[in-house]
Amino acid sequence: MRRSACCVALALLLTAGGCAPTLTLEDLRASASPPARLTPAPPDTLAFVVYGDNRLSRDRADRASDSDRRQRRRAVTSAISAERPDFVLHTGDLVEKGGDESLWTLFQEDTAPLLRPRFLYPAAGNHDYRGGLSRTYFDLFGETIQDAKSYAFRCGPACVIVLDSTSKPAPASQDTSGVHARWFRERLREADQSHFLFVVLHHPPFSTGRGRVARILFDRHAGHAPRPQERLLREMLADHLARRRARDPRARTLVFSGHSHFYEHYIYRDLDFVVTGGGGAPSHTPSETPPPHRVAAYRGDHYVRVVVTGDSLDILLKPVGRGIWIQRERQPKE
């Protein structure tokens, strides 16, 4: 497996005596690439977790060790750790402001169970870019694609592509001459023979999230609603799946995103699009009126567990704390 096609694992070295965990540049450089099989498991079996948006709010009170916000995101972290996943995918917005190193220290403290001994693979979110993207953290992952922090790796029967949807130009761009767009298409070609393809990015290809600006302006394309580049991405991935299914009728593609702080599950052209932004950030509320293609919606802290066994795949929402189903999980009508 080429190092350039594999992300570098993040290891957190905990200090002895119950002290707060610390993460140094030397620790990061000492991290090693994951093996082809991340943990001992039966052949063709893979279990991992996806979650995102665990940033604190702008209120300094939320940064206190005993704050409700930090307790919530620690509860999510603890629940994920108890699952003992092979690895964890993060849909972005790890911190409120990427240029504030003090927030990365809090992130390390609250996320310690996922940083050692497991592997945490993050997508860069818009908040991670604020004030300057933390090069110390995101430079650990993947290839140099101009300024984009996209990367890809393989694990057993699966190919994973983590896209930096905040950088410009977008990977799913009409301008196919761009370095980032070419890189993404090369990774798709490499995934042609994979039975499972998992794509992770921050901005959702489907979502009823609108955000504060959109609520004020009543603009359905503003805020957290899908942007043109993500709408283009969903068609690209659907076309890619159709080509793979000509060879392998049971091939699957799942797309995970965050940005909207809730859970939604869409099925579109045989692809699963999952919004999972329930890592502890301020909660949003999905639309109570089910839009086309949506099969489930949940408001509250949560994560998503994915289990691959042979050629079958299961997706399960795991709530943490209180929450409410807006639309119970179900299969769409034919």
N, C-alpha and C positions, 0 to 999 in steps of 0.2 A: 504494500500500500504506500503510495507516494506521500511524502511528508507534506508537499504542497496541496494535496487533496485531502488532507486530514487535519482536523483542528488540534490545537495543543491543549492538553487537559490542564485544568486549574486545580492545584492542590493547596489546601490551607493548612499551615503548620500551627497547631495549637500549643500554647505555652503551658508549662506544668503548673500544678498547684491551684487550678481553678481560675487562673487569671484570664482576662479578656483575650480573645484570639487576636493575633496580629498577622499581617500579610505584608511582606517586604518584597522589593524588586528581586532580591536574590532568590526568595522562595518561588517567585513566578518563573524565573529563568531555569530553576531546577525542576520544574514540572516536566513530565514526560508524555509523549504521545500515547494514546490508548491502544491496546492491542486490537486485533480484528474481533476477538470476543472480549467484551469488557469484563464480564463476570462468568464464572462457571454456570452453565445452564444446559438443559437438554438440547439436542440438535434442533436448529431452526426455531428456537424459542427466544423471545426478546420481550422484556417488560420495561417500559420507561414512562416517565411522567412529563407532562407539559403544563407550565403555568406562566404567569407574567404579571406585570404592573404591581410591584410590591413597594413602590416608592412612597416615601412619607409626604405629607402635605407641606405647604409653605409655612404653616404655623410652627414656630420653634417649639411650642409645647409638645407637639407630636414627636419631637426628637428625643424627649426625655425617656430614660430607660423604662419607666413604669407607665408610659403613655398607652392609651387604648390602641392606637394605631400600631405601635411596635409590638404589643402583645398579640394583635391579630396576625401580623405577618410572621411572628415567631410560631404561632399556632399552625399556620399553613406549612411553614418549614418543617416543624416537628412531625406533622401528619405525613408529609412527603417522605421524610427520612424513615419513618416507620414502615413504609411500603418496601424499602430496600430495592429501589429501582436500579436497573443496569446503568442508567444515566438520566439526566434531567435536561429538558429543553426549556429555555426561557424566552418568552415572546417580547421582551424589551421593557424599557422604563424600570431599570433596576434602582435608580436613584432619582431624586427630584431635579438635580442639577449636576450634570456630569463633570463640570469644572470645579466643583466643590469637593476637595479631597476628604473633608471631614464626614461627608455623607457616605463616601465609600467605606470609611471606617465603621460606620453604623451598619452598613450593608453587610460587611464581613462578620460583624458580631452576630447579627440576626440570622444570617444564612449559613453559619458555620457548619451545621450538620450536613449540608449539601455540598460543601466545598472539600470535605475530607471525610471518608476516602472516596466518595463518588465523584462523578464528572458532571459539571454544570456547563452547558453550551448556550450562551445568550445571543439573541439578536439585539442589535442596537436600536433603541427607541428614541423618539424625539426629545424626551427629557434627558436622556443620556448624552445628547449633543449640546445641551444648553450650557453656556459658559465654557465650551470647549470639551470635546469628547475626551474621556480619560484614556490617554494613550497607554498608560501603565497597564490598564486592564484589557482593553479591546485589542491591543497589539499582540496579545497572546494568540489570537485566533486567526488561522487561515492565511490567505495569500495577500499580496499587495495588488489591489485593483484600484489604481489611482488613490482616492481617499476613502473608498468604500470598504466596510468591514464585513464582507460576505465570505463564506467558506463552506466547505462540503466535506463529508466523510461517509464511509461505509461501515455497516455493522451487521454481520450475518446476512440475512436476506434483504436488508433494507439499505437504501441510499437516502442520506439526509442532506438537504441543501438549506443553509441558513442565509437569508437575504437581508442586506442592509437597505431597508426601504426608506430610510431618512436621508441618505446621501443622494446627491444629484450628479448626473442624471440617474433616473431609476433603472434598475436592472431590466424590468419589463418596459422597454422604451420602444417607441415607433422607430427611433433612430438606431438601427441595428449596427451601425459603424462604431458605436461607443464601446470602450473597453469593458465596462461593466456588463452591458448587454451581450457582448460576445462571450464573456466569461460565463454568464448564466446559460446561454444556449449550448456552450460546450459541456457544462455540467448536465444539462438535460440529455444531451446525446450519450453521455456516459451512463446515465440512468436508464437508457432504453432497455437493457437486459435485466433490470431489477424487478423483482416481483412487487416490492413495496417502495414507494417514493414518499418521503415526508418533507414538506417544505415549511419553513418557519420564517415569519417576518413580523414586524410590529404592526404595520397598517393593514386593516382588514379588507379583503376583497368583497366580503359581505358583512354588513352590520347595520343595525337600526340606531346605533349611537350617533348623536348629533353634536354633543358638546355644548358649552355655554354660548359660544359665538353663534352657532347654528340656531339655538333656541331664540336668540335675540333677533337674528336676521331672517329666520324662517327659510333658510337656504339649505335644501336637502343635500347639497354637495359640500357644505362647510362642516367644520367641527370634526367629528369622528366618523362621518359617513364615508363610504368607499370613494376613493379618488379615481380619476381616469386611468392612472397607471396600474392600479390594482384591479380595475375592471378589465383592463387589457390582459393582465396576468392570468386571471381566471380562465379566459378564453385560450390563452397559450397552453396552460396546463391541461385543459380539457382536450385540446387537439393532441397534445403529447400522449395523454392516456389512451385516446382512441387508437393511435398508432401502436402503442404497446399491447393493447388488447387484441389487435389483429394477430399477434404472435402468442400472447398469453391472456386468454379470456378472463382470468380471475385476477389480473393485475389491479392494484389499488393505488390511489394517490390521496393523501390527506394533507390539507393545508391548515396550519395553525397560525393564528395572529392574536394580537392583544389590542392595546390602545383604547378600546371600549371596556370599561371595568365591569364586565358581567360575562355570562356564558351564553353563547348561541351556537347552534349547530344547523348548518345548511347542507343540502344535497343538491348539486347542480351538475348536470351532464355526467352523472355517475361519480363525481368527486365529492369528498367530504370537506367542508370548510368549517373549521371550529374556531370560534372566538373565545379565548380564555384569558381574561384580565382580572382575575379574582385573587391576586396575591396579597392584598391588604391595602391597596390604594383606595381613595374615596370612591364609594360605590356609585355606579350609574344604573339606570333602569332601562332595560330593553323595552321596545314597543309591545304593548299588550295586544295589538292587532297583528296577527302573524303575516309577515310579508311572504311573497312567493319564495318557495324553496326552503323556508325555515321549518325545521322539524322539532326544535326544542329551544327553550330560553330559560335562564335562571339568574336571579339577582342575589348576590352574596359571595363571600369568600369561598374559594374552591380551587381544585386542580383537576387535571384530566389524566387518567391512567390509560395507557395503550398497551395491549398484550398481543403479541404476534406468536402464533403457534402453527407451524407448518405453513399452509397457504391461507389460514384464517386470521382474522383481525378483529379485536374487540376494543371499543372505545367506551370508557365509563367516566361520567362526571362524579367527583368525590367532593361533596360539600364539606366545609369546615365552619363550625359555628352556625349561627342563625342565617337563614336565607329563605327565599320564596321562589317556587316554580311559577314562571309566567306562562310557559307552555311546556307541558310534559313531553319527555322524549318519546317520539313515535316515528314510524316510517311514513313518508309522504304518500299520498294517494296517487295511483297510477293515472 
